[in-house]
Amino acid sequence: MNSSDAVAELIEHFPRIFRGQPPLGHSFLPDGWRKLVTQLFDDIDRMLDGKAASQFEVRQIKEKKGRLRVRVWLGPPYVVDEEMSKRESHGLLQRIWARISSAEDESERTCESCGHVIAARQRSDPVRIKCESCGAECLRAADFFVCELG
């Protein structure tokens, strides 16, 4: 499966959160982080009541610099006073952001390829989050590719 399949899977699995629509910004999800992100949205879905769910938007899901990034919005769409909207849903938004932050932190210890939980010293690359096994596979594939080109 590829990363766009993973996002499509989330859209189908969480109809209250995504309402059948992909995130507004270009989104992708490495296969190894599927379980992590599915648990994140399961937790968020349980936090939202009907009104909050109708005002919740997933803006983007992606990997950036070896870390999961999830951007969300909670409030009426196209609101003029963003600060007022944030104050109205402050407590819930704080809980959601805390849960997202926790998932983002966990992503730094989770192999993007296989989902294996790893220690920082076991990472094969300082930017990509890959366990030693998956990192070694990538290196072997890269060596083969270079050999084929040379």
Buried (B, 14 or more C-beta within 10 A) or exposed (E): EEBEEBBBBBBEEBEBBBEEEBBEEEBBBBBBBBEBBBEBBEBBBEBBEEEBBEBBBBEBBBBEEBEBBBBBBBBBEEBEEEEEBBEBBEEBBEEBEEBBEEBBEBBBBBBBBBBBEBEEEBBBEEEBBBBBBBBEBBEEEEEEEEEEEE
